[in-house]
Amino acid sequence: MGPAGHQGDRRVLRPRTVVHKHNLRTTTPLAPISRIHLTDRASVMHDVRMIDRDRDERLIGFVRASGTASVAALSREMGVGPSTIRRDLQRLARDGRLVRTYGGATLAERPLDGPTSQPARASAEKRRVAAAAAGLVREGQTIVVTSGSTAVEFARQLVDRRDLTVITNSLDVALVLLDCEGIQLVVLGGVVRPRMHSLLGHLTEHACREMRADTLFMGIGAISLELGLMNDYMPEILTDRALRSMATSVVVMADSGKFDLVAPALVFGLEAVDIVVTDRDVRPEVVETLTAHDIRVIVA
C-alpha cells in the first residue's frame, strides 16, 4: 500500500472514528455525498410566477416614471431579452394595465368620471362588439383585420387562438398578435399613416392582389343606409377596397353611433357586406334596413 488513504490510483475512504463521552470508540461509514434534488414542478412554477409578478411591478413602475418606454429600454432595465419584454407587455395590455404602442408601451388611461362615463361606455361597447365578432372566427381560417380601435379590440380576443392566419395592414393589430404561438401573422407593407398606424398605398394594394382570405373583419368610420360604408380619410379608401377583394366574406364591426355619422367618401356599398356586428343601442330601423339587404345583424 502506498501513502495512507491511497492504494495505487484508487482512492480509499477510511472509516471515521467517533469518540463518545463514555470513551467508547466506534466506527461509522463515511456519509455519502448528498445529491441536489430539483424542486417539484409546482414549486418551480410558483417561483416563476413570483418572478413574473415582481418584474411586472418593476416594469409598470418604470413606464409610469418615464411616461412611455421602448422595448429596448425595458429590456435593459429589467435585465431580460426583448422577446420576454414583448410577452410581458402583451400580457399586461390584455389585463388593461398598459397600452401597447409601436415599439413599447405607455400607461393605460383611466376614465375620470367612473365606469358610467361616456368614454367608458364607448370602450365597453367596442369590447362587446369585438368579442361577438371574434366568436365568428374558426380554427384553420385565414382572416384579414383592418386598422382602428375596434379592430385592435378584436385582435385582443384572438391572442389565445390556435391554427389561425391573420393578415393585417395595421401596426397596432400586429403588435397585439406579435409572438402569439398559435397565430401566423402577415403584415402588409406600405406607407404608415401617422397616429393611426395603418399601412396604405401602392405596396399594400399590390400585396393584397397576391393573397386570399376567408373573411375580412373591418371597422369603419361611418355607415350610410342608403350608400354603404364611408370614410373621411380618402387615401385609405383604395386600400380598404383592396383588402375587401382578398376575402370571400366581410364582417363589419361598428358601434351603433356609426349609423348616425356621415363621411365624404364611399368605401363600398352594403351589397359587399355579409355580417354587421353592432351594440344593443342600435335602432330597430337600422336592423330592418340591413336585414333587407340580406345582411346578418349580430347585436352584442
N, C-alpha and C positions, 0 to 999 in steps of 0.2 A: 504494500500500500504506500502511496506517495504521501504528500503532506496531508495533515489532518483535514478531514472533510472531503477529500478527493480520492478517487480510485481511477487511474488512467485519465480519460477525458470525461468520465461520468461524475456528475455532482451527486453526493450522498447527503441526505438530510439526516442529521443525528437526532435522536430523541431528545426532548427537552426535559431537564431535571427540575422538579418543583420541590422546594423545601417548605413543609408546613410548619406551623408554630409549635407542633409537638415533636419537631425534629425527625419526622418520618419522611424518608426520601422515596419519592415515586417518580415514575417516568410517564409522560403522556406524549402521544404522537404530535408532530408539528401540525398546527392548524392549517388546513388547506387555504390556498389563495381564494378569496371570495370573488364571485363573478358579479359584474354590474348588470342588474336586471332593468330592462326598459319598463317604463310605466305603461299601464294598460291604455287602450285606445281612448277610453272615456277621459282619463286624466290628461292625455295629450291634447284632445280636442278642447277640454276645459282651459288648458293653458293657452292654446292658440286663440280661443275666444277672448280670454283676458287680455292678451297682447293686442288683438284687433281693437278691443274697446279702448285700451289705453292710447293706441295710435289714432283712433277716431277723435278722441278728445283733444289730443295734441294738434291733429290736422285742422280741426274746426277752429281751435284757438289761433292757429297761425293764419288761417283765412280771415278770421274776424279782425285780427290785428292789422292785416295787410289790406283788407277790403276786397281784394281778389288775389288769386295766386295761380301760377302756372304749374303744370305737372312737373317740369324740371325743378322749379324752386321747392315744391313739396317733396320731391324725391331726395333732394339734398338735405332738406331739413329733417325728414323722417328717417333717413338712412336706409331706404329701401329702393328697389328699382322702379322705373316709370310704369311698367305694366302693373305692379302691385298698387301704385297710386291710382291708376285709372280704374282698377276694380274697386278700390275703396270709394272713389268719387262716384262711381256708378251706383254702388250700394247706398251711399249716403243721399244721393239725389233721389233714389227710389223711396227712401224714408222721409223725404221732404226736408232734410237738414241742410242740404246745399243745393245750389243750382249749377249745373254744368255749363261752362262757357267754352268757346273754341280754344282748346289747349289748356284748360284749367277749370277753376270753379270760383264761385262767389257765394255769399250767404243767401239763404232763402229769405225772401221778403215776407213779412207777416202783415196781414191786414190790420189797419189801425182801429177799425170800428168793430172788431169782433167777427164771429163766424157768420153773422147775418148781413154783413155789409155787401154792397153790390159787387165789388171785386171778388169777394169770397164766393158769392153765389155763382158768378160767371165762371170761376175756376171749377167749382163743383159740377156745374153743367157740362163743361168741357170734359171733365173726367168721366162723367156718366156716359156721355156720347162716345168717347174714346173706348171705354170698356165694352159698350154694346157693339161697336164696330169690330173690336178685336175678337169678339165671340164668333164672328163670321170667318175667321182665319182657320184653315185646316193644315195639319201636318203635310209636308210634301209640296206645298204650294210655292209659287213664285209670285210675290206681290210687289207693287210699286207704291211708294209713300212720298207724297209731295211735302212741301215746306209749310210752316205755320204752327201756331201754338197748339191747335187741336191735333195736328199730325205728330207733334212731339209727345203729347199725352198718349196718343195711340201707340207710339213706339215704346213707351214705358210699359205698356201692357204686354209687350211681346218678349221681354228680356229673358224669360224662362222657357220660351218655346223651343221645340226641337224640330230638326229637319225642315227648316224654313229658309227660303232665299228672299232677301229684301233688297230691292233696288230703290235708290233714292237720289234726289237732287238737292237734298237738304243736309248741310253740315251739322245742324243741331240734331236731326234724327240719327245721323251717322254716329255722333258722339254717344247717344243713348244706347245704341246697339253695338258699339265697339267692344270687342273681346267677349261677346256672348257666344258661348261654345256651340249652341245648337243652331246658330244663325249664320248663313253665308251672306255677307254684306257686300253689296255692289254700289259704289259711289260713282255717280255720273260726273264727268268733267264739266268744265265751263267757267264762266266768269262769275265771281262771287258778288252777290248783291249785298252792299253794306247793311249792317244791323239785322237784316232778315236772314243772312247766311244761306240763301238759296243759290244754286248754280244754274246759270242761264246762258242762252246764246247758241251759236252755231255748233260748238263742240258738244253741248248737251243734246241738241236735236239730232246730231249725227249719231251719237251713241244710242239714242232711242230707236233709231232705224235698224240697229244691229241686234236688238234684243226683243224678247217676247215675255209676257207675264200673264198670270191668270186674272188678277184683279188689281185695279188702281184704287187706292184709298187716298182721298184728297180732301183738304179743307178748301174753303172758298170765301172770297170777300163779301159777295152778295149774290142773292138768288132772285131773279125775276120770274114770276109765274107765267108771264107772257113770253119772255125771250129766252130765259135759261140762266146759266151760270155767268157771273160777271166779275170783273176785277178792275181795280183802279190803277194798276201798275202795268202799263201796256207792254214793256219788254218781256214780261213774264207770260204773256198770253200764248205766244207761239211755242214756248217750252211746255206749258200745260197741255196744249193740243198734241204735241209730240209724245208726251207721257201717256195721253189717252190712247194714242194709236198703238201703243205697246200692248195694251191689256184687252182681254176678252170682255171684261165687265168693269163697271165703275160703281164705287161706293162713295157717296158724298157725305162728309161729316160736317154738320152745320147746326149750331145752336139756333133756337127759334128767332132770335133777333136778326139773323142774316136775311130773313124773308121780308124784313121791313127796310132793307137798305137798297140803294141804287148806286151802281158804279158805271163809269163811262164806256167801258169796253166789254164786248161779249167774248167769252171763252168758248163755249159751245152750248147747244140747245139741250132742253130736257130730254129729247129723244135719245141722247147719248148716255143717259144716266139709268142705272138699273135699281139702285137702292139709295135712299136717303135716311141717314140716322140723325135724329134731332132730339131735343129735350121735351119734357112734358108740358111746357108752356106754349107749344106750337098751336096755332089757331086751327079750328076744325076745317075751315075753308081751304087752308093750305094743304092739309092732308087729302081732302077731297080732290083738289086740283092735281096734285101729284099722282094720286091713285088713278085718276082719269087718263094720265099719260103712261099708264102701265108701269109706274114706279112703285116699288115696295117701300113703305114707310115704317121705320122702326123708331118707336118713341122710348127713349131711355129715362 
